[in-house]
Amino acid sequence: MRSILRMALLGLILVLVAAVSGLTAMRFAIHGREVSVPKLIGLTPAEARRVAADNGLLLNIESHFYSADVPEGRIVTQVPPAGVTVRRGWQVRVAESLGPQRRVVPSVLGESQRAAEINLRRRGLDLGTIAQAQIPGAEPDQVLAQSPTPNAAGAAAPTVSILVAATPEPPQFLMPDLSGQRLADVSKKLLAAGMHLGKVTEVEGASGPTGTVVRQAPAPGQKVVAGTAVNLDVAK
């Protein structure tokens, strides 16, 4: 009996040892796939890419910024920062320095969006965010504001975002029900509302007096704008 107990106890000990060994090996395997992000700021893109690769990481140059402290052509920012522990294969996003700001930000106010883009690119700048707003009295597609402002010093990036006047949307209203009304009267009402008469089709056997509307398109209740053509079916 004692021999059986000893064998069972020995088997339990061996199982516990195997479990602990497995957990330890798993921990080492997990930590073996983790690396500390190296410092890439100040390196050239080629150097940064090589250092990242040596540590099992990927490099993505996603933007460019002006910097009075970091020379042109070197890494100015990185995410994640140096010292953070990540898994191998992680992507480190960096920005490359353009050096001190040397380009003058031109004024594109009053220009069209296309003209503003051409103006900026001629000066080595890019068109950034384009926002639109409906401003009473403003010419459609005219640049109303820009950021950075003209001749701004200390711009962070070589991009200029603009606010452009949007094309005013025509007023909308609900299509009235024209059923049962005479064609001559309907035509006058449509003209008065800024719409016009479209295709008129006479329908044999339609209910209602001759020359009255039995069907219309757009249908009653639909949203329409000025200039809409209204097609009618009238009783013959």
C-alpha positions as CSV (number, residue, x, y, z in Angstrom):
1,M,0.0,0.0,0.0
2,R,2.8,2.3,0.9
3,S,4.5,1.5,-2.4
4,I,1.4,2.6,-4.3
5,L,1.2,5.8,-2.4
6,R,4.8,6.6,-3.1
7,M,4.3,5.9,-6.8
8,A,1.3,8.2,-6.8
9,L,3.1,11.0,-5.0
10,L,6.1,10.7,-7.3
11,G,3.8,10.9,-10.3
12,L,2.1,14.0,-8.9
13,I,5.5,15.6,-8.3
14,L,6.6,14.8,-11.9
15,V,3.4,16.4,-13.2
16,L,3.9,19.6,-11.2
17,V,7.5,19.8,-12.4
18,A,6.4,19.4,-16.0
19,A,3.7,22.1,-15.5
20,V,6.2,24.6,-14.0
21,S,8.7,23.9,-16.7
22,G,6.1,24.5,-19.3
23,L,5.0,27.8,-17.8
24,T,8.6,28.9,-17.5
25,A,9.3,28.0,-21.1
26,M,6.2,29.8,-22.2
27,R,7.2,32.9,-20.3
28,F,10.7,32.9,-21.8
29,A,9.1,32.4,-25.3
30,I,6.7,35.3,-24.8
31,H,9.4,37.6,-23.5
32,G,11.7,36.4,-26.3
33,R,9.3,38.0,-28.8
34,E,9.4,41.3,-27.0
35,V,11.9,44.1,-27.6
36,S,12.6,47.6,-26.3
37,V,12.1,50.3,-28.9
38,P,15.4,51.9,-29.6
39,K,16.0,55.7,-29.9
40,L,15.6,56.7,-33.5
41,I,15.4,60.5,-33.1
42,G,18.4,62.2,-34.7
43,L,19.2,59.3,-37.1
44,T,18.8,59.5,-40.8
45,P,15.9,57.4,-42.3
46,A,18.4,54.8,-43.6
47,E,20.1,54.5,-40.1
48,A,16.7,54.4,-38.4
49,R,15.4,51.7,-40.7
50,R,18.6,49.6,-40.1
51,V,18.4,50.0,-36.3
52,A,14.7,49.2,-36.3
53,A,15.3,46.1,-38.4
54,D,18.1,44.9,-36.1
55,N,15.6,45.0,-33.3
56,G,12.9,43.2,-35.3
57,L,10.8,46.3,-35.9
58,L,9.4,48.0,-38.9
59,L,9.8,51.7,-39.7
60,N,7.1,53.9,-41.3
61,I,8.0,57.5,-42.2
62,E,4.5,59.0,-42.2
63,S,5.1,62.8,-42.0
64,H,7.5,65.6,-42.3
65,F,7.9,68.6,-39.9
66,Y,10.0,71.7,-39.6
67,S,12.4,71.7,-36.8
68,A,14.9,74.3,-35.6
69,D,16.6,71.6,-33.4
70,V,16.9,68.5,-35.6
71,P,18.8,68.9,-38.8
72,E,17.0,68.3,-42.1
73,G,16.8,64.7,-43.2
74,R,16.9,63.2,-39.7
75,I,14.1,61.7,-37.5
76,V,12.4,64.4,-35.4
77,T,9.7,62.3,-33.7
78,Q,8.9,58.6,-33.1
79,V,5.9,56.6,-31.8
80,P,6.2,54.5,-29.7
81,P,9.0,56.5,-27.9
82,A,12.4,54.9,-27.0
83,G,12.3,52.4,-24.1
84,V,8.8,51.2,-24.6
85,T,8.5,47.4,-24.8
86,V,6.7,46.0,-27.8
87,R,6.4,42.8,-29.8
88,R,8.8,42.0,-32.6
89,G,7.3,43.1,-35.9
90,W,5.8,46.2,-34.4
91,Q,5.7,49.3,-36.6
92,V,7.5,52.4,-35.3
93,R,5.9,55.6,-36.9
94,V,8.4,58.5,-37.3
95,A,8.5,62.0,-38.8
96,E,11.4,63.3,-40.8
97,S,12.8,66.8,-40.1
98,L,12.7,69.4,-42.8
99,G,15.1,71.6,-40.9
100,P,14.2,75.2,-40.0
101,Q,11.3,76.7,-41.8
102,R,12.6,78.4,-45.0
103,R,9.5,78.5,-47.2
104,V,7.3,81.5,-47.1
105,V,3.6,80.8,-46.7
106,P,1.8,82.6,-49.5
107,S,-1.6,84.1,-49.4
108,V,-4.2,82.0,-51.3
109,L,-7.2,84.1,-50.0
110,G,-9.7,84.8,-52.7
111,E,-8.2,82.2,-55.1
112,S,-10.1,79.1,-56.3
113,Q,-9.3,75.8,-54.7
114,R,-7.4,74.6,-57.8
115,A,-5.4,77.9,-58.1
116,A,-4.5,77.7,-54.4
117,E,-3.2,74.2,-54.8
118,I,-1.0,75.2,-57.8
119,N,0.2,78.3,-55.9
120,L,1.3,76.2,-52.9
121,R,3.0,73.4,-54.9
122,R,5.1,76.0,-56.8
123,R,6.5,77.0,-53.4
124,G,7.2,73.5,-52.2
125,L,4.1,73.3,-50.0
126,D,1.2,70.9,-49.9
127,L,-2.5,71.5,-49.7
128,G,-3.8,70.1,-46.4
129,T,-7.3,69.8,-45.1
130,I,-10.0,71.4,-47.3
131,A,-13.1,72.5,-45.4
132,Q,-16.3,74.0,-47.0
133,A,-18.8,76.4,-45.6
134,Q,-21.8,78.2,-47.1
135,I,-21.1,81.9,-46.5
136,P,-23.7,84.5,-47.8
137,G,-22.3,86.7,-50.5
138,A,-19.1,84.6,-51.0
139,E,-18.2,83.4,-54.5
140,P,-18.4,79.6,-54.7
141,D,-15.0,77.8,-54.6
142,Q,-13.3,80.9,-53.3
143,V,-10.7,80.5,-50.5
144,L,-12.1,82.3,-47.4
145,A,-9.4,81.4,-44.8
146,Q,-6.1,79.5,-44.5
147,S,-3.9,78.0,-41.9
148,P,-1.1,78.9,-41.4
149,T,-1.9,82.5,-42.2
150,P,0.0,84.3,-45.0
151,N,3.7,84.9,-44.2
152,A,3.4,82.9,-41.0
153,A,6.7,82.0,-39.3
154,G,7.1,78.8,-37.2
155,A,4.8,76.6,-39.2
156,A,4.9,73.0,-38.0
157,A,4.4,71.3,-41.4
158,P,4.8,72.1,-45.1
159,T,1.0,72.0,-45.5
160,V,-1.6,74.7,-45.7
161,S,-5.3,74.0,-44.9
162,I,-8.0,76.1,-46.4
163,L,-11.7,77.0,-46.0
164,V,-13.6,77.2,-49.3
165,A,-17.0,78.8,-49.9
166,A,-19.4,76.0,-50.8
167,T,-21.8,76.2,-53.7
168,P,-25.2,77.3,-52.3
169,E,-27.7,74.5,-52.4
170,P,-31.0,75.3,-54.2
171,P,-34.0,75.7,-51.8
172,Q,-36.1,72.5,-51.5
173,F,-39.8,72.2,-51.0
174,L,-42.4,69.4,-51.0
175,M,-44.1,68.5,-54.2
176,P,-47.9,69.4,-54.0
177,D,-50.6,67.0,-55.0
178,L,-51.9,68.0,-58.5
179,S,-54.4,65.3,-58.9
180,G,-57.8,66.4,-60.3
181,Q,-56.5,69.8,-61.4
182,R,-56.8,71.1,-64.9
183,L,-53.6,71.0,-67.0
184,A,-53.8,74.7,-67.9
185,D,-54.0,75.7,-64.2
186,V,-51.2,73.3,-63.2
187,S,-48.8,74.7,-65.9
188,K,-49.2,78.2,-64.4
189,K,-48.6,77.0,-60.9
190,L,-45.5,75.1,-61.8
191,L,-44.0,78.2,-63.6
192,A,-44.9,80.3,-60.5
193,A,-43.0,77.9,-58.3
194,G,-39.9,77.9,-60.5
195,M,-40.5,74.5,-62.0
196,H,-41.6,73.6,-65.5
197,L,-44.0,71.2,-67.2
198,G,-42.3,68.1,-68.5
199,K,-43.9,65.3,-70.5
200,V,-47.7,65.2,-70.7
201,T,-49.3,61.9,-71.5
202,E,-53.0,61.5,-72.3
203,V,-54.5,58.3,-70.7
204,E,-57.5,56.6,-72.3
205,G,-60.2,55.6,-69.8
206,A,-58.7,57.5,-66.9
207,S,-61.2,58.5,-64.2
208,G,-61.8,62.2,-64.0
209,P,-62.8,65.0,-66.4
210,T,-60.9,65.4,-69.7
211,G,-57.7,67.4,-69.3
212,T,-57.3,66.8,-65.5
213,V,-54.3,65.3,-63.8
214,V,-54.5,61.7,-62.8
215,R,-50.9,60.9,-62.1
216,Q,-47.7,63.0,-61.6
217,A,-43.9,62.5,-61.3
218,P,-42.4,63.6,-58.9
219,A,-45.0,62.2,-56.6
220,P,-46.8,64.3,-54.0
221,G,-44.7,64.9,-50.9
222,Q,-41.3,64.3,-52.6
223,K,-38.6,66.9,-52.1
224,V,-38.0,69.0,-55.2
225,V,-35.9,72.0,-56.2
226,A,-36.4,74.9,-58.5
227,G,-36.1,73.9,-62.2
228,T,-37.6,70.4,-61.7
229,A,-39.5,69.1,-64.7
230,V,-42.9,67.6,-63.7
231,N,-44.3,64.9,-65.9
232,L,-48.1,64.5,-65.9
233,D,-50.7,61.9,-67.0
234,V,-54.0,63.5,-67.8
235,A,-57.4,62.1,-68.6
236,K,-58.3,61.9,-72.3
